Amino acid sequence: MKLFPILWTFIFCSAVAVAQPSPQSTADAELPSLLVIYKDIHAHPELSGHEEHTATLVAKELRAAGCQVTEHLGKYEKSDLRGYGVVGVMKNGDGPTVLVRTDMDALPVEEETGLPYASRVVVKNDEDKDVHVMHACGHDVHVAAFIGTARALGKLKDQWHGTIVFVAQPAEEIGSGARALLKDGLYDRFGKPNFALGFHDKADLQTGHIGVTEGYTSANVDSVDVTVRGVGGHGGYPHKTKDPIVLAAEIINAWQTIASRENNPLDPIVITVGSIHGGTKHNIIPDEVKMQITVRTYKPQVRERVLADIDRIAKGCAAAAGIPPDLAPIVSVSKDFVAPATYNNPELTKRLIAVWKKSLGNENVEIVDPTMGGEDFSEYSLPDHSIPAVDFHFGAVDPAKIAEFKQAGKELPTLHSSKFAPVPEPTIRVGIIGMTTAVLELMKK
């Protein structure tokens, strides 16, 4: 007779254990509704500094997940940009504060994926030109996984304690959104976090996988404008001019020696001339040429030296060409469009790798190479990296597609490509599991 109460107790406890929610089960339960949200955001992308629809949707979802929500955050250097940052605070007793960040903005790209929910949006950009808009970097999938993480952690409060600060950030693509939120008092108003976590889908990593890098994982990105000046005139009388087009060509070639001859090969740098404009007609030598450059580095001292080298070489080439000092090239480093290098705290990275291997399996967690792409998530760890931070990747590509392209010797569509499209369900799912398990590890009871 005494066996029956014991047996019923065993059955009841087993049922409770089975029914206890987990990051995996919660992600699976939320996926259908998150897929609807993802397709909505994908079909209605918004340019940097114009994320009104996306921000409103995120604010609504964070409230529904149990957060105290503040909207319209962000103070930009450019005063004409409105702040569409959203912060949701979820409190659960005393404990550490963890920042969880997503980005929201899209790109001026015309979508060519052929998806039934593809973007057909065309808007006026800040220069009043008509541009197509597309989520070509996966920020739409980030937002869906971010909302899923908030929902999951709201349902798993028995497994963590402390404060989670969910940050939906605008203007990542122009490198100024994180800085705008911090300038608007993000840490003063919501508390300086003990840890900062971010994620990004990866266009060459298979779904179901997490990829992460210890240490530097993305680069400093500086935008530099250069005006090469000369003395214009008739194309038939070049000896009576100082041709800025020829000079610009010489400067571009000379800049390449910064990487090949002036830099330690173990300190990566990339100098890209992305835009060059000069002249109006076949037979006219113009007065000036304008160039736009991106400079990518990791270490602060390398960044400072390379920017100085660009200025020195441009002016040196001009002097060698006989350009007078009052017409020396004008080199201007933008203060608006800049992103510091992202540094993943090595100890924190190792700690999270162990958690991800346990939740996803050893074979589904990869150490991936750092990139020279930019990511302003770096701002949240502060210039001295005093806030331990990790920005990890989650796979967005069907393994069969990776194998198909590899066999054909072709490159997969990259981020910012008009043909990039993550596989939604498995990508969102692993984003939720990866972020939720990371937060639970840092805030566990």
C-alpha positions in Angstrom: 0.0 0.0 0.0 2.9 2.4 0.8 4.2 2.0 -2.7 1.3 3.9 -4.3 2.1 7.4 -2.7 5.7 7.0 -3.6 4.9 5.9 -7.1 2.5 8.8 -7.6 5.1 11.2 -6.2 7.6 9.9 -8.7 5.2 10.2 -11.6 4.2 13.8 -10.6 7.8 14.9 -10.2 8.8 13.3 -13.5 5.9 15.1 -15.3 6.9 18.4 -13.8 10.5 17.9 -14.9 9.4 17.1 -18.4 7.0 20.1 -18.6 9.7 22.6 -17.3 10.4 25.0 -20.2 13.8 25.3 -21.7 15.4 27.7 -24.2 15.0 25.0 -26.8 11.3 24.3 -26.1 10.5 27.9 -25.7 12.1 28.8 -29.1 10.2 26.0 -30.8 6.9 27.2 -29.3 7.5 30.9 -30.4 8.8 30.2 -33.9 5.4 30.3 -35.8 4.6 33.8 -34.5 8.2 35.0 -34.9 8.2 33.9 -38.5 5.2 36.2 -39.1 7.1 39.1 -37.4 10.2 38.3 -39.5 8.4 38.4 -42.8 6.7 41.7 -41.8 10.0 43.4 -41.0 11.6 41.9 -44.1 8.9 43.2 -46.4 8.9 46.6 -44.7 12.6 47.6 -44.3 13.7 51.0 -43.1 16.9 52.9 -43.7 19.2 54.0 -40.9 17.7 56.7 -38.7 14.2 56.0 -40.1 13.3 52.8 -38.2 9.8 54.0 -37.0 7.7 50.9 -38.0 10.3 48.4 -36.7 10.8 50.3 -33.4 7.1 50.5 -32.7 6.7 46.7 -33.4 9.7 45.9 -31.1 8.4 48.2 -28.3 5.0 46.4 -28.4 6.6 43.0 -28.3 8.9 43.9 -25.4 6.0 45.1 -23.4 4.1 41.9 -24.1 7.1 39.9 -22.9 7.0 41.8 -19.5 9.5 44.6 -20.0 9.3 48.2 -18.9 9.8 50.0 -22.3 11.3 53.4 -23.2 11.0 54.6 -26.8 12.6 57.2 -29.0 16.2 57.1 -27.7 19.2 58.4 -29.5 21.0 61.7 -29.9 23.0 61.9 -33.2 25.7 64.2 -34.3 23.4 64.9 -37.2 20.6 66.8 -35.5 18.1 66.0 -38.3 18.0 62.3 -37.4 15.3 61.2 -35.0 16.0 58.7 -32.3 14.2 55.4 -32.8 16.1 53.4 -30.1 14.0 51.1 -27.9 15.0 49.9 -24.4 13.1 47.2 -22.5 14.1 46.5 -18.9 13.2 43.1 -17.4 13.8 42.8 -13.7 13.9 39.7 -11.6 15.3 40.4 -8.2 18.9 41.2 -7.3 21.7 40.1 -9.5 23.9 41.2 -12.4 22.8 43.4 -15.2 23.1 42.0 -18.8 22.6 44.1 -21.9 21.2 42.2 -24.9 21.3 44.1 -28.2 19.8 43.9 -31.7 20.0 46.2 -34.6 17.0 47.3 -36.7 18.0 49.2 -39.9 18.2 48.1 -43.5 20.2 49.0 -46.5 19.7 50.9 -49.8 19.8 47.7 -51.9 17.2 46.5 -54.5 16.2 42.9 -53.4 16.7 40.1 -55.9 16.0 37.1 -53.8 12.7 36.2 -55.5 11.1 35.5 -52.1 7.3 35.9 -51.9 7.8 38.4 -49.0 10.6 40.2 -50.7 10.9 44.0 -50.2 9.5 46.3 -52.8 10.1 49.4 -50.8 11.4 52.5 -52.5 12.0 55.7 -50.4 13.7 59.0 -50.5 17.1 58.8 -48.8 18.7 61.7 -46.8 20.0 63.2 -50.1 16.4 63.2 -51.4 17.1 60.5 -54.0 14.9 57.5 -54.6 16.4 54.3 -53.4 15.3 50.7 -53.0 15.5 49.3 -49.4 16.3 45.7 -48.3 17.3 43.8 -45.2 20.4 42.6 -46.9 22.4 42.2 -43.7 19.8 40.1 -41.7 18.8 42.7 -39.1 15.2 41.5 -39.6 16.2 38.0 -38.4 18.1 39.6 -35.6 14.9 41.4 -34.4 12.9 38.2 -34.6 15.5 36.3 -32.5 15.7 39.3 -30.1 12.0 39.2 -29.5 12.1 35.5 -29.1 14.8 35.8 -26.5 12.8 38.3 -24.5 9.8 36.0 -24.6 11.9 33.0 -23.6 13.6 34.8 -20.6 10.2 36.1 -19.5 9.1 32.5 -19.2 12.3 31.2 -17.6 12.5 33.6 -14.6 12.9 30.7 -12.2 16.3 30.1 -13.8 17.8 33.6 -13.5 18.0 36.7 -11.3 19.0 40.3 -11.9 18.2 42.8 -14.7 18.2 42.4 -18.4 18.4 45.5 -20.6 17.1 44.7 -24.0 18.4 47.3 -26.5 16.9 47.6 -30.0 19.4 49.8 -31.8 18.9 52.0 -34.9 21.5 53.1 -37.4 24.0 50.3 -37.1 24.7 50.4 -40.9 26.0 54.0 -40.7 28.0 53.3 -37.5 26.3 55.8 -35.3 23.4 54.2 -33.6 25.1 52.7 -30.5 27.0 56.0 -30.0 23.7 57.9 -30.2 22.1 55.7 -27.5 25.0 56.1 -25.2 25.0 59.9 -25.8 21.3 59.9 -24.8 22.3 58.4 -21.4 21.8 54.7 -22.0 24.0 53.7 -19.1 23.0 56.6 -16.8 19.3 55.9 -17.3 19.2 52.1 -17.3 22.4 51.1 -15.5 25.9 50.2 -16.6 25.8 46.5 -17.4 28.1 43.8 -16.0 28.1 42.1 -19.4 27.0 43.1 -23.0 25.8 40.5 -25.6 25.1 40.8 -29.3 24.6 38.5 -32.2 24.7 38.6 -36.0 23.6 36.1 -38.6 26.5 34.8 -40.8 26.2 34.3 -44.6 28.7 31.5 -44.9 27.8 29.5 -41.8 25.2 26.7 -41.9 22.0 26.9 -39.9 22.1 25.2 -36.5 25.6 26.4 -35.9 27.0 29.2 -33.7 30.4 30.8 -34.7 32.4 33.0 -32.4 35.9 34.6 -32.2 38.0 35.3 -29.2 39.5 38.8 -29.1 39.1 41.1 -32.1 36.2 39.9 -34.2 35.4 42.9 -36.4 37.4 46.0 -37.4 37.6 49.7 -36.8 35.9 51.3 -39.8 36.7 54.9 -40.6 35.1 56.8 -43.5 37.5 59.3 -45.1 36.7 62.0 -47.7 39.6 63.2 -49.9 39.5 66.1 -52.3 42.4 66.1 -54.7 42.8 69.6 -56.2 44.6 70.8 -59.3 44.5 73.4 -62.0 42.0 72.6 -64.8 42.1 73.3 -68.5 42.0 72.0 -72.0 42.7 68.4 -72.6 44.9 69.3 -75.5 47.2 71.5 -73.4 48.0 69.3 -70.4 51.3 71.2 -69.8 49.3 74.3 -68.8 47.3 72.4 -66.1 47.9 70.4 -63.0 45.8 67.3 -63.6 44.0 66.1 -60.4 42.8 62.8 -62.1 46.4 61.6 -62.8 47.4 62.8 -59.3 44.5 60.9 -57.8 45.6 57.7 -59.6 49.1 58.1 -58.2 47.8 58.7 -54.7 45.6 55.6 -54.9 48.5 53.4 -55.9 50.7 54.9 -53.3 48.2 54.2 -50.5 48.5 50.5 -51.3 52.1 50.6 -50.0 50.8 51.4 -46.5 49.6 47.8 -46.2 52.4 46.2 -48.3 55.5 48.2 -47.0 54.6 50.3 -43.9 52.5 48.0 -41.8 53.3 44.9 -39.8 51.7 42.0 -41.8 50.4 40.6 -38.5 48.2 43.7 -38.0 45.5 43.6 -40.6 44.5 46.7 -42.5 42.3 47.3 -45.5 42.1 50.6 -47.5 39.3 50.7 -49.9 38.6 53.5 -52.4 34.9 53.0 -52.8 34.0 56.1 -54.8 35.9 58.4 -57.1 34.4 61.3 -59.1 36.1 64.0 -61.3 35.5 65.8 -64.5 32.6 66.5 -66.8 33.7 66.0 -70.4 36.2 64.1 -72.6 38.4 67.0 -73.4 38.4 69.0 -70.1 40.9 68.5 -67.3 39.0 69.3 -64.1 40.0 71.4 -61.1 39.4 68.6 -58.6 38.6 64.9 -57.9 36.6 63.7 -54.9 37.2 60.2 -53.4 35.5 58.3 -50.6 37.5 55.7 -48.6 37.0 53.2 -45.9 39.9 52.3 -43.6 39.7 49.1 -41.6 42.0 48.2 -38.8 41.9 46.5 -35.4 44.4 48.1 -32.9 43.9 51.7 -32.0 47.6 52.6 -32.6 47.4 51.1 -36.1 44.3 53.0 -36.8 45.9 56.3 -35.9 49.0 55.6 -37.9 47.2 54.5 -41.0 44.9 57.6 -41.0 48.0 59.8 -40.7 49.7 57.9 -43.5 46.8 58.5 -45.8 47.0 62.2 -45.2 50.8 62.3 -45.5 50.9 60.3 -48.8 48.2 62.3 -50.4 49.9 65.6 -49.7 53.3 64.2 -50.5 52.2 63.0 -53.9 50.6 66.4 -54.6 53.8 68.2 -53.6 55.8 65.9 -55.9 53.4 66.8 -58.8 54.1 70.5 -58.3 50.7 71.3 -56.6 51.1 74.5 -54.6 50.5 74.3 -50.8 47.3 76.2 -51.0 45.9 73.5 -53.3 47.1 70.5 -51.2 44.6 67.6 -50.9 41.9 68.0 -48.3 41.7 64.8 -46.2 38.7 64.6 -43.8 37.9 61.7 -41.4 34.2 61.5 -40.7 33.1 61.7 -37.0 29.6 60.3 -37.9 30.3 57.2 -39.9 32.8 55.4 -37.7 32.7 52.1 -35.8 35.4 51.0 -33.3 36.8 47.4 -33.5 34.7 44.8 -31.7 36.6 42.9 -29.1 35.2 39.7 -27.6 36.4 39.3 -24.0 38.4 36.0 -24.1 37.4 34.7 -20.7 33.7 35.4 -21.3 33.9 33.9 -24.8 35.4 30.7 -23.4 32.6 30.5 -20.8 29.9 30.9 -23.4 31.4 28.4 -25.8 31.1 25.8 -23.0 27.4 26.6 -22.5 26.7 26.6 -26.3 28.4 23.2 -26.7 26.3 21.8 -23.9 23.0 23.2 -25.4 23.7 22.7 -29.1 26.3 20.0 -29.3 30.1 20.2 -29.7 29.9 19.9 -33.5 27.5 22.9 -33.8 29.8 25.5 -32.2 32.7 26.8 -34.3 35.6 29.1 -33.8 35.4 31.4 -36.8 38.0 33.8 -38.3 37.7 37.5 -37.5 36.5 39.8 -40.3 37.4 43.3 -41.5 33.7 44.2 -41.5 32.4 46.9 -39.1 30.0 46.6 -36.2 29.2 49.3 -33.7 28.2 46.8 -31.0 31.8 47.5 -29.9 30.6 50.8 -28.4 28.7 49.0 -25.6 31.9 47.6 -24.1 33.3 51.2 -23.9 36.7 52.3 -25.3 38.7 50.5 -22.6 36.7 47.3 -23.0 35.8 47.6 -19.3 32.5 45.9 -19.8 33.1 42.3 -20.9 31.3 41.7 -24.2 30.7 39.0 -26.8 29.2 39.4 -30.2 28.6 36.0 -31.7 27.4 34.6 -35.1 24.6 32.2 -35.9 24.4 30.3 -39.2 21.9 31.5 -41.8 22.5 29.2 -44.8 21.1 25.7 -45.7 24.0 23.2 -45.5 22.9 21.8 -48.8 23.3 25.2 -50.4 26.8 25.6 -49.0 27.8 22.2 -50.4 26.2 23.0 -53.8 28.1 26.3 -54.1 31.4 24.8 -52.9 31.1 22.0 -55.5 30.5 24.5 -58.3 33.4 26.7 -57.1 31.0 29.6 -56.5 30.8 32.1 -53.7 27.7 32.3 -51.6 25.7 35.6 -51.6 27.4 37.7 -48.9 25.9 40.1 -46.4 24.8 43.3 -48.2 24.1 41.3 -51.3 20.8 41.8 -53.2 20.5 38.0 -53.2 21.2 37.3 -49.5 18.3 35.6 -47.7 18.7 33.6 -44.4 16.7 30.4 -43.9 14.3 31.9 -41.4 13.1 29.2 -39.0 16.4 27.4 -38.1 18.3 30.8 -38.1 15.9 32.4 -35.7 15.7 29.3 -33.5 19.5 29.1 -33.0 19.7 32.9 -32.4 17.2 32.5 -29.6 18.8 29.5 -28.1 22.3 31.0 -28.3 21.3 34.3 -26.7 19.0 32.8 -24.1 21.5 30.2 -22.9 24.2 32.9 -22.7 22.0 35.1 -20.5 21.0 32.3 -18.3 24.7 31.4 -17.7 25.6 34.9 -16.7 22.5 35.3 -14.5 22.0 31.8 -13.1 20.6 31.3 -9.6 
